[in-house]
Amino acid sequence: MMMLGAKKNKSFFRLIGPFFYFGFGTLFGVTLSLTWIQQQQQQQQQPLDDISWAPEDSLPSSRKLLGTNSLTDEEEVAAEAIINNEFFVPTKKSDERDFFAIANATGTDKVSAVIGLEKCLKDDTVCNKPSCVNPRCRPWGHFYNTMYQSRLGYLSTDTTEDFQMLEIGFYRGMGFDAYSQFFPRAELHSMEISCLPPGPREEGKWPMPNFAIHNENYRNLRDTNRLHCGDASDPEFLLETYQKYMLRNNNGLPLKLVIDDGAHLSRHMVKSVFFWFPRIEPGGYMVVEDIQPMSESNKFRTQFLPQMMNDLHFCGDPKEVKEDPCFPVLQKLLFSIHCEMHICIFQRNDVPSMPNLSIEDSTPPSHALNLNGCKSLSQSFGMGL
């Protein structure tokens, strides 16, 4: 009889079990949601001095978007949330510099969308891309201040150790000027193709104007070997510049930060990652900007980035899933990947840098922009669903 009762109890539990778990899970989820909402409300109540955004007089207005006929109801709700600052805004520590304020003053497009968003949403004629469904894609420029402040703000203090930084893509130097002020302890280097001698590309020259010469510090940067003229997708140029002007017979400062803001071409972007990521010091960062959906950089986002995510989570346990890293050299060095809209940061782990890595191992493999070429991804797509 006890056995029969036990069977009945088990049957009864099987019947009500799913409802019990569902009810408990729902209650638990609601509790977590309420806690999260309370935390967000507390964060929104902090004073402006404690957030990394902008001086009070340059903040976008929080007025409702009244009289706007160019937005659907859903888009208007999203736009109001953006303008009312109802999205992630990192806290700025008291000893850190304010990236938004600095970048806005130098005129770089890294933060120009922050100010341009409200005007764009109220008047389509001033939008760079008024047809975008996502309102944040419509104004000119980017919202990179949140990423730079939250991930790299600690490098902006007066007490951080001296380090080396490289920017790929100087152009007119507005971004470089922002970095110079935001990273006071950095020895900054930059690469730019337009300051090559004028002439045809097949002769290793540049057929268009020299954009970099318009920067007021151009001559000084050239004379002090901080602005290096050449093709940043050419591994021979990269190696020569790195060894001669940055590594300096192992007497150079540690390379902690490389930022790719060059041609915005996928094939150039992956070349930057493969060459520079192994040479960055442990704990350092490789930043790649402008990975928005456009023909030039689309494959970096849709083909290369998934392979890096695969390698970030790689375990190699033969008892679980038969897998291989997509990029064995990079996988051994990768600690984390952080992305916000149109920008990603790849962080180095504690494996020592590889300054003497060969050109061959510093070159992207043939499948770098074709995720189907990575055996682990081509074999496992759809598994576990």
QUICOR-V852493 format. One record per backbone hydrogen bond with DSSP energy under -1.0 kcal/mol. CO is the residue of the C=O (numbers start at 0). NH is the residue of the N-H. If there is no record, write none. Layout:
co: {CO:CO}
nh: {NH:NH}
This chain:
co: {0:1:2:3:4:5:6:7:8:9:10:11:12:15:16:17:18:19:20:21:22:23:24:25:26:27:28:29:30:31:32:33:34:35:36:37:38:39:42:46:47:49:50:54:55:63:71:72:73:74:75:76:77:78:79:80:81:89:92:97:98:99:100:101:102:102:108:109:110:111:112:115:116:117:118:122:123:128:133:134:137:137:141:142:143:144:145:146:147:148:151:152:162:163:163:164:165:166:167:169:172:173:174:175:176:177:178:182:184:186:188:189:190:190:191:192:196:199:199:200:205:208:210:211:214:216:217:218:219:220:220:221:225:227:230:233:234:235:236:237:238:239:240:241:241:242:246:247:253:254:255:256:257:258:259:264:265:266:267:268:269:270:271:272:276:277:280:283:284:285:286:287:291:293:295:296:297:298:298:299:303:304:305:306:307:308:316:326:327:329:332:335:337:339:341:342:343:344:345:346:346:353:359:364:366:369:370:373:374:375:376:379:381}
nh: {4:5:6:7:8:9:10:11:12:13:14:15:16:19:20:21:22:23:24:25:26:27:28:29:30:31:32:33:34:35:36:37:38:39:40:41:42:43:45:49:50:91:52:57:58:65:75:76:77:78:79:80:81:82:83:85:84:51:95:101:102:103:104:105:106:107:141:143:113:115:116:119:120:121:122:125:126:131:136:137:127:128:112:145:147:148:149:150:151:152:154:155:186:255:256:188:258:190:260:172:176:177:178:179:180:181:182:185:162:164:166:227:168:169:229:195:205:202:204:203:198:210:213:214:217:220:221:222:223:225:226:224:189:191:233:237:238:239:240:241:242:243:244:245:246:247:251:250:163:280:284:165:286:167:288:268:269:270:271:272:273:274:275:276:279:353:283:347:257:345:259:343:293:297:265:300:301:302:303:304:307:308:309:310:311:312:319:330:331:332:348:346:344:342:290:339:287:337:285:334:335:356:362:367:369:372:373:377:378:379:380:382:384}
